[in-house]
Amino acid sequence: MGSPVVANNPTPAKKLREKADRKRMKASLSMKRRLIASGQIPGGRHWEGKRWRNLNKTNVKGFYLSDFTNAGAVKHIKKHKRVYLNVDVRNAKVQHVYDRDGIIRLLVNGGYMAKSPLTRRNFNLENVMPY
C-alpha cells in the first residue's frame, strides 16, 4: 500500500513553461539594458517625492550571487548579469546588487511577484533594473 500523499514533482509542461518564462525574462532585461544605453528610456534616474534625482551607483552595500550569498568583490558577478531592484533604492542610492539569475528564479517560482531577499519588499519584473 502506498501513501496517499502525492509527491510535489512538477509536470513536464510546467517545467517547459518555467524554462520559457526564464528565457523571456532574460531577454526582457537584455532589451532594457540596450534601451537604457541608447537613451530611449531613463536608466540613471530615480523618482523621489516631487522630483527626479540622478541615481548614485557608487558605495553599494552588497553584491549578492544567484543563491543570495555575499559575492565579496564586484568581480564575482559578470557585468551583464548585475541587476538592482527599484524598491531597494533609498535616497537615490542603490543599496544592493544581485545576480540576474537569482532574481529571475525568485520571480518564476513566486508567481511573477516576489519579496526582496534583504528588505522583504514586494517587487515584480518591472522593478528589476540592469546595473
trRosetta pair geometry for C-beta under 8 A, 3 or more apart (Angstrom, degrees):
i j d omega theta_ij theta_ji phi_ij phi_ji
10 14 4.3 -120 -176 88 104 128
10 15 5.4 128 113 -56 122 82
10 18 7.5 -9 176 -7 161 139
11 14 4.7 96 55 5 78 102
11 15 7.2 -141 95 -5 42 86
12 15 5.6 -52 -148 35 35 114
12 16 6.4 36 155 -19 66 104
13 16 5.8 -54 -151 36 32 111
13 17 6.4 33 151 -19 65 106
14 17 5.6 -53 -147 37 33 112
14 18 6.3 33 154 -18 66 105
15 18 5.8 -55 -147 37 30 110
15 19 6.4 31 153 -20 64 106
16 19 5.7 -54 -148 36 31 112
16 20 6.4 30 154 -17 65 106
17 20 5.7 -55 -148 38 31 110
17 21 6.2 34 152 -21 65 106
18 21 5.5 -52 -145 35 32 113
18 22 6.4 35 155 -21 64 102
18 108 5.3 95 -151 174 89 129
19 22 5.8 -51 -149 33 31 111
19 23 6.5 31 152 -18 63 106
20 23 5.6 -54 -149 37 33 113
20 24 6.3 33 153 -20 66 107
21 24 5.7 -55 -146 37 31 111
21 25 6.3 31 155 -19 65 106
21 108 5.2 137 104 -117 128 107
22 25 5.8 -56 -148 36 30 110
22 26 6.4 30 155 -18 64 105
22 104 5.5 91 -136 153 79 127
22 105 7.7 21 -109 -79 116 57
22 108 5.8 -25 -69 -62 83 151
23 26 5.9 -55 -150 36 30 110
23 27 6.4 29 153 -17 64 107
24 27 5.7 -56 -149 38 31 112
24 28 6.3 37 151 -24 65 106
25 28 5.4 -51 -147 33 33 116
25 29 6.5 30 156 -15 65 103
25 104 4.8 151 105 -130 142 109
25 107 6.6 146 -118 80 156 140
25 108 7.3 -118 -8 -58 149 100
25 125 6.0 -125 -129 -119 100 129
26 29 5.9 -55 -150 37 32 108
26 30 6.4 32 152 -19 65 106
26 100 7.0 92 -115 146 80 130
26 104 6.6 -2 -60 -94 78 159
27 30 5.6 -54 -147 37 33 112
27 31 6.3 33 154 -19 66 105
28 31 5.8 -54 -148 37 29 110
28 32 6.3 32 152 -21 64 106
28 125 6.5 23 106 172 152 130
29 32 5.5 -49 -144 35 34 114
29 33 6.5 40 153 -23 64 101
29 83 6.6 -57 -147 -88 136 132
29 100 6.1 159 120 -143 168 129
29 128 6.6 -51 -98 118 111 116
29 130 6.0 129 -178 -66 89 97
30 33 5.7 -50 -152 31 33 114
30 34 6.7 30 151 -16 64 104
30 80 7.9 22 -109 -177 87 107
31 34 5.7 -54 -150 36 35 110
31 35 6.3 33 153 -18 67 106
32 35 5.8 -54 -146 38 31 110
32 36 6.4 32 155 -19 64 106
32 41 7.4 -58 -151 62 71 143
32 129 7.1 -128 146 -136 137 56
32 130 5.9 163 101 -11 102 109
33 36 5.9 -56 -150 36 29 110
33 37 6.4 27 153 -18 64 109
33 80 7.4 54 -157 -146 173 76
33 130 4.1 56 -88 -22 92 172
34 37 5.7 -56 -146 38 32 111
34 38 6.3 21 158 -12 67 109
35 38 6.0 -59 -142 42 30 104
35 40 4.6 -79 -162 63 84 112
35 41 4.7 33 137 16 116 106
35 43 7.9 144 100 -57 76 116
36 39 7.7 42 178 -71 30 25
36 40 7.9 -84 -66 50 22 72
36 41 5.9 -53 -81 73 61 88
36 42 7.7 16 -126 143 81 15
36 43 3.1 55 -144 -55 120 146
36 44 7.7 118 -170 -28 112 74
36 130 6.5 -158 27 56 147 115
37 43 7.8 7 -43 6 42 157
42 45 4.6 -27 161 31 127 117
42 52 7.6 -40 161 -154 161 143
43 55 8.0 -82 133 26 54 140
43 129 6.9 155 -152 -170 83 118
43 130 7.4 -25 -154 62 130 91
44 54 6.0 2 138 -155 98 76
44 55 4.8 -138 -172 36 57 104
44 57 7.8 -75 -133 -26 93 117
45 52 4.7 6 179 -177 126 114
45 53 6.8 150 -157 75 73 33
45 54 6.0 -51 -102 -104 68 41
45 55 6.1 -139 -87 -23 13 93
46 52 7.1 141 69 -157 32 65
46 53 5.5 -30 65 65 85 86
46 54 7.8 32 19 135 83 9
46 55 5.0 103 -23 -83 105 91
46 86 7.5 170 -126 -145 97 86
46 89 5.3 -139 -129 141 146 151
46 92 4.7 175 56 -117 130 75
47 51 7.8 -170 -147 107 59 23
47 52 5.8 -41 -95 -98 59 65
47 53 7.9 139 -113 17 12 76
48 51 6.6 -18 65 69 78 64
48 52 7.6 108 20 -134 76 20
48 53 4.9 0 14 3 126 122
48 91 7.4 61 -125 -131 146 32
48 92 5.8 -68 -42 -53 141 96
53 92 4.0 -85 107 -84 128 147
54 92 6.7 74 80 177 41 135
55 89 7.0 -60 -131 -141 105 137
55 92 5.6 -139 -111 -174 45 82
55 93 7.7 144 -167 -98 64 23
55 94 6.6 53 175 -40 107 95
56 59 7.5 -9 145 44 113 96
56 92 5.7 84 4 123 92 85
56 93 4.5 -28 69 -103 111 73
56 94 7.0 -148 89 8 59 75
57 60 6.9 -11 -176 -55 57 108
57 94 5.2 24 -116 16 62 131
57 131 6.8 136 -145 -166 128 87
59 93 7.3 -32 80 -160 98 125
60 63 6.7 72 109 -58 130 80
60 94 5.5 -27 -105 101 101 98
60 95 7.0 103 -152 165 71 15
60 96 6.9 122 -178 -105 102 19
60 97 5.4 8 179 -13 156 109
61 95 5.2 -3 14 -175 120 67
61 96 6.0 -41 64 -76 102 68
62 70 6.0 -80 -158 -124 114 91
62 71 7.8 131 174 29 75 84
62 95 7.9 6 31 149 80 68
62 96 5.2 -8 65 -121 88 85
62 97 7.4 -160 101 34 49 68
62 118 7.8 135 58 -75 135 158
63 70 7.3 82 72 -164 60 61
63 71 4.0 -63 109 49 99 124
63 72 7.5 -58 66 51 107 28
63 73 7.8 -29 52 116 141 19
63 74 5.8 152 -45 -106 163 57
63 76 7.1 138 118 60 129 100
63 77 5.7 -141 176 3 120 132
63 82 7.7 -47 -139 -124 106 109
63 96 7.8 164 -88 -164 28 63
63 97 4.9 -18 -112 71 73 102
63 98 7.9 173 -161 -83 52 25
64 68 5.0 6 174 -139 127 50
64 69 6.8 148 -153 67 78 23
64 70 6.4 -52 -103 -102 68 37
64 71 6.0 -159 -101 -19 12 96
64 96 6.4 10 -3 -178 116 109
64 97 7.2 169 22 87 72 50
64 98 5.0 -22 68 -112 101 69
64 99 6.7 -111 104 -1 62 83
64 102 7.2 -91 122 66 100 160
64 117 7.0 -157 134 76 167 147
64 118 8.0 -168 -41 -40 154 119
65 68 6.9 -110 69 -34 63 13
65 69 5.3 -10 40 57 112 77
65 70 7.7 24 -1 91 91 10
65 71 5.0 135 -49 -80 81 90
65 76 6.8 -57 -81 132 103 119
65 77 6.8 -159 -100 -78 60 98
65 99 5.2 18 -162 -16 37 136
65 102 6.9 115 129 -39 47 140
66 99 4.2 -78 -62 89 68 138
66 100 8.0 -28 -96 64 96 42
66 101 4.3 -16 -116 82 130 104
66 102 3.6 180 -152 -51 52 95
66 105 7.1 81 -176 7 99 133
67 102 6.5 -137 -44 -103 21 123
68 98 7.5 -18 -100 -132 75 107
68 102 5.9 154 -49 -175 77 149
68 117 4.8 -147 -130 -164 140 160
71 74 7.4 66 112 -110 125 25
71 76 4.2 -171 -174 75 101 126
71 77 5.4 -34 -136 -31 164 101
71 99 7.6 134 -71 -46 131 104
72 76 6.2 75 55 -7 90 142
73 76 5.9 113 73 -14 74 97
74 77 6.8 -70 -172 42 52 91
77 81 5.8 -129 180 85 86 104
77 82 5.3 100 129 -80 124 89
77 97 7.1 -176 70 126 160 110
77 99 5.3 -142 -127 -87 114 85
78 81 4.6 68 66 15 91 110
78 82 7.5 -149 89 -29 46 82
79 82 6.1 -43 -153 5 35 115
81 99 5.5 2 144 -153 114 72
81 100 4.5 -122 -163 11 70 108
81 101 6.9 -16 -159 -15 120 88
82 97 5.3 -5 -164 178 103 119
82 98 7.6 135 -153 70 54 36
82 99 7.4 -48 -98 -103 46 41
82 100 7.2 -47 -10 -39 6 90
82 130 7.1 82 87 -167 69 64
82 131 3.8 -64 125 45 108 126
83 97 7.2 149 74 -161 29 70
83 98 5.6 -35 71 67 82 85
83 99 7.7 35 26 150 89 10
83 100 5.0 97 -11 -90 120 76
83 103 5.8 -84 76 18 136 155
83 128 5.2 10 172 -176 137 94
83 129 6.4 151 -160 77 81 37
83 130 5.7 -57 -104 -105 75 38
83 131 5.9 -157 -102 -20 16 90
84 88 6.6 -119 177 67 89 116
84 89 7.2 83 140 -66 123 91
84 94 4.8 -49 -142 -149 166 118
84 95 7.9 136 -157 47 118 58
84 96 6.7 148 -134 86 89 54
84 97 5.2 -53 -77 -105 93 64
84 98 7.0 135 -99 15 41 81
84 128 7.8 159 81 -152 29 54
84 129 5.7 -25 65 65 77 91
84 131 5.2 92 -17 -81 98 97
85 88 4.4 75 74 7 100 107
85 89 7.6 -150 98 -24 57 77
85 96 7.4 4 26 72 98 98
85 98 7.4 36 -27 7 94 126
85 103 7.6 -178 -67 -126 101 134
85 116 5.6 -158 74 -108 169 113
85 121 7.9 157 134 75 138 110
85 123 5.2 -64 -154 -104 123 168
85 127 5.5 28 -160 139 79 103
85 128 6.2 -33 -101 -98 67 57
85 129 7.5 144 -112 19 17 82
86 89 5.8 -38 -158 4 43 117
86 123 7.3 148 49 -130 79 118
86 127 4.4 -119 36 -156 103 78
86 128 7.8 -103 -6 -53 86 17
86 129 6.0 87 -54 -15 88 118
87 116 6.0 -143 88 -49 119 133
87 119 7.1 -163 123 81 98 137
87 121 4.4 -157 152 108 132 133
87 122 7.3 -172 -111 76 168 43
87 123 4.9 -135 6 -79 135 108
87 127 5.4 11 -20 -171 96 142
88 94 7.5 50 103 -157 98 58
88 95 4.8 -115 156 47 100 116
88 96 5.5 -56 155 35 154 98
88 116 5.7 149 -63 -144 110 153
88 118 7.2 63 -120 65 132 108
88 119 5.5 172 -106 3 90 141
88 121 7.1 179 -68 42 68 127
89 92 6.7 13 168 -121 111 23
89 93 6.7 160 -160 70 72 35
89 94 6.0 -37 -106 -96 85 50
89 95 6.8 -169 -103 -5 30 90
90 93 6.0 -30 73 57 65 89
90 95 5.8 47 15 -53 103 120
94 97 6.6 44 150 -63 126 88
94 131 7.1 104 -162 -124 164 101
95 118 7.9 -142 121 87 121 141
95 119 7.8 74 86 -47 151 127
96 118 5.7 140 -48 25 164 146
97 131 5.2 34 -134 -84 117 157
98 102 5.8 -113 174 70 111 117
98 103 5.2 106 110 -47 139 110
98 117 7.4 124 -100 20 134 129
99 102 4.9 80 72 5 94 107
99 103 7.4 -177 87 -6 49 87
100 103 6.0 -64 -153 39 34 108
100 104 6.2 31 155 -18 71 110
100 128 8.0 101 -131 174 76 131
101 104 5.8 -55 -145 38 31 111
101 105 6.3 35 155 -22 65 105
102 105 5.6 -52 -148 34 31 113
102 106 6.6 35 152 -20 63 102
102 117 7.9 -10 144 -43 123 145
103 106 5.6 -50 -153 32 34 114
103 107 6.5 31 152 -17 65 105
103 114 7.9 178 -162 65 64 148
103 128 5.7 134 148 -118 145 134
104 107 5.7 -55 -148 37 34 110
104 108 6.2 29 157 -16 68 107
105 108 6.1 -55 -141 38 29 106
105 109 6.1 16 164 -6 65 114
106 109 6.4 -69 -144 46 22 101
106 110 5.7 2 166 -5 63 124
106 114 4.1 88 148 -153 104 167
106 117 7.4 -116 -86 -57 152 95
107 110 6.1 -69 -133 48 21 100
107 112 5.6 32 180 -122 89 37
107 113 7.6 65 -138 -30 72 12
107 114 5.3 -103 -84 -13 51 124
107 124 7.0 97 -130 -150 114 52
107 125 6.0 78 -148 -66 158 84
107 128 7.8 -70 -51 -32 142 142
108 112 7.6 32 -97 -68 32 59
109 114 7.9 61 69 -93 79 120
110 113 6.0 -111 128 78 107 47
110 114 3.9 120 53 -88 160 85
110 115 7.7 -163 -139 4 158 66
112 124 6.0 29 157 -141 76 102
112 125 6.9 -46 -158 -18 86 103
113 122 6.1 -2 -180 -165 101 105
113 123 7.6 165 -154 81 60 31
113 124 5.3 -37 -101 -84 66 94
114 122 7.4 154 85 -146 29 58
114 123 6.3 -28 68 63 75 77
114 124 7.6 132 20 -94 70 45
115 120 5.0 -2 175 -151 122 53
115 121 6.7 144 -154 66 71 20
115 122 5.9 -45 -97 -88 64 50
115 123 7.5 110 -131 17 20 79
116 119 4.5 6 89 52 136 86
116 120 6.0 -82 62 -26 81 12
116 121 4.8 18 8 47 121 74
116 122 7.8 -94 -14 -40 81 8
116 123 5.8 71 -60 -4 86 122
123 127 4.0 -114 -156 75 101 145
123 128 7.0 108 151 -51 125 76
124 127 5.8 100 52 10 52 101
124 128 8.0 -102 114 -11 36 92
125 128 5.7 -51 -154 23 43 114
